[in-house]
Amino acid sequence: MSTDLGTAGGERSRELIHFVTQQTRFALVNNILQHPKQLPSMYELEEFNPSVSDATVYKHIQKLIDAGIVKEVALDDDQRRQGYPWKFYGLTEDGRTFLEEHNLLAAEETLQQIYETISDKPEKMVKYENAPRPEQQ
C-alpha cells in the first residue's frame, strides 16, 4: 500500500482514508496523537488496546508504516537503557499532512487532554511513558 501521500488524489485518497479509518488502525493513530511525546512504544500501544491481540496491534502498525502514515523511530545504541523500550512509533510528516488535509486531526488536543486525566495506569506504563525517546525529525 506504499504511496507518496502528497500525491494521493481522488480514488487513491478515498482508499487511503478508508484504510486509515479502519477501527484498529484509527485507534492506533489516535494513540500516537494522544501520547505526551506522540511516540508511544509497542507496549504502550498494546496497553491502549486491550481488546486487540498484541499480534494484531503489531500487524496494523506495520500496515500504517507501509502506507507511509507511521514511522518507526529507534534510540541510538548509546541511548538505550536496559528494561526500557527503544523503538517508538510516530506519524510521518506526510502522514500528519494527509490526516490534516482530511480533517482527521481535529480531536488531537482533546485526545491529549483525555490522556492526561488517566490516573490508574500500570506502573510499567508510567515507566515506559517516561522512557528516553529519540528526537523527532
N, C-alpha and C positions, 0 to 999 in steps of 0.2 A: 504494500500500500504506500510505498515511499513516493513522495511528491515534493515539488517545490511549492510550499504553501502560498508563497507570494503570487504564484500564477494560477492558483486553483480557482477557476471561474466556472460559472454556470452549473452544469450537471456534476462536474467534479467537486465543486464547492458543496453542493447539496449532499453528495455521497459522504464527504468528509464531516459535515455537520452531523449526519445520521450516525456515522462511525463514532465520533467523539461523544455524542449524547447517549450512546448505549449505556444502560444503567450502571454497570460496574465501572466502565471507563470514565463516565462523567463523575462518578463518586470519587475516583482516584484523582482526576483533575481538580475537583473541589478540595480534596485532602491536601493536595500540593498548595493550593491557593490559601487555605486556612492555616497552614503551618507557619509558626513565627518567622522562620527563615525561608519559607517556601522551598525547602529542600528536605523533605522527610526521608528517613531510611526505609528500607523494605519492611523492617519490623514495625515501624510506626504505621505504615500503610496497611499492614496486615491487622494491626490492633484497631485501626479506624473502621475496618470492615469485618467484624466478627462473624457475620453470616455468610461470608465468602471464604472458600478454602485458600490457604496460602498459595497453593499452586495456581489457582485462578487469578489471584492478585498479581502474581509474577507474570503470568501469561498476558494479562491485559496491559500491564506496564510495558512489556516488550512490544506489544502491538502499537501502543502510543509512541514508543521510541521509533519503531519502524516507520510510522506515519509522519515523524518529524515534529510531533507536538511536545513530547517529553524528551529530556536528555538525562543520561546517567552521568553523575559527576563524582569523581573519586578523590579522596585525600591523597596527597603525595606520601610516599613511603615514610618519610621522616616526620610526618604529622600524625600518623596513625598511632592509636593507643589501644593496648590490649583490653578487650572487654567492651570496646565501643565500636559502633558502626564506622565504616569508611567509604561506603557507597551511598549516594543520595540521589534523589530524583527531583528534577525541577522542570519548569516549562522552558522550551527553547524560545529564542527571540521570535522566530517565525510562528511558533505555536501561540505565544501570547498575542501577537498581532492578529492572527487568524481568529482567535477567541474574541478579541476586542471588536474586530470588524463585524462579527456575527452576534454581538451583544451577549456573549456567554461569560463575561467577566463582571456583570452588573452586581453580583452578590459578593464580590471579593472582600470588601470591607466588613460586611455583615458576617461572613464566614470566619474572619479573623477574630471578630468580637465574640462570637459564639465559642470559638476555641479557647479564648482567654478565660471564659467562665467555667470550663470543665475543671472541677476541683478533685475528682476522685480517680485521677489517672494512676495506673500501676507504677510502682517505684521504677521498674525498668524503663517505662515510657518516659518518665521525667528525666532519668539518666540519659537516655538516647536523645531526647529533645535538647538537652544541654551539651551534647557531644560537639566537638570541633567540626566545623564544616568548611569545605573549600569556598574560596571567593567566587562569586558569580561573575561570569564574563559577559 
